[in-house]
Amino acid sequence: MPSEVALLESRTLRADHVGRVDVLEKVRALRLLPDGTHLSTDGVARYFEVPTEAVNSVVKRHRDELHSNGLRTLKGDELQAFEMANLAISENGRDRSYPQGRAHLRLYTRRTVLNIAMLLRDSEVARCVRAYLLDTEETARTVTANDPRYDGLEHRVSDLEGSMAHIGPALQELGPVLRRMSARLESMDRRLEAVDVRLAGVDRRLDATNRVVGAMSIRLTDLSEDVADIQRRLPQPPDPRRRHRR
């Protein structure tokens, strides 16, 4: 079984163990962001009970290794889309205090956190993770050596966890697309509202026209009655046949 020091010093050895993310929750609960997949730098520091500077120092020294295990830094539109999505999740749940307005956000997957646990020297929690990881490995080797059903299982689980690590970034790439679709739908809503306003104006004009036509019809009827009344009051012209008889 490799020693803890060997785990701290060998990247190859760490790569053999980075898929065992299950040991993290067995040592201590992870405080994930609302997406249920990532942690922030503050979350990682709280997990290991160290200052954020200690986490940033590990990231600075082992950036390439951590990036290969899921570390990402979001900026610009990608950051805005991520924060909007996570804020929406927070508003639908219990946590309504998700921070916004930052220039960048560093995201850590479970694999990244386990990678840091194998690099962070001055953390009792990290030491417990390493010890649990090595003890579990020794126990697993003893069990699988006597049971052919577990042949290659660890490698398949590691491959599966590696594939899942790519799901989060793929979903994040949908953020800008969803944002553009939302903007287009809002634009369509505004246009439909403008059409409704115009139709309402047309309805008011038609109503006014109907009232004018109705009033004119009543007035014409009154005029017709007035003309008929005047005709009845005028004297009748003499009958020319009566003059001829005389």
Secondary structure, DSSP 8 states (H G I E B T S, - for coil): ---HHHHHH-HHHHHHHTT-THHHHHHS-----TTSS-B-HHHHHHHHTS-HHHHHHHHHHSHHHHHTTT-EEEEHHHHHHHHHHHHHHHHHSS--------SEEEEB-HHHHHHHHTT--S-HHHHHHHHHHHHHHHHHHHHHHT-GGGTTHHHHHHHHHHHHTTHHHHHHHHHHHHHHHHHHHHHHHHHHHHHHHHHHHHHHHHHHHHHHHHHHHHHHHHHHHHHHHHHHHS-----HHHHHH-
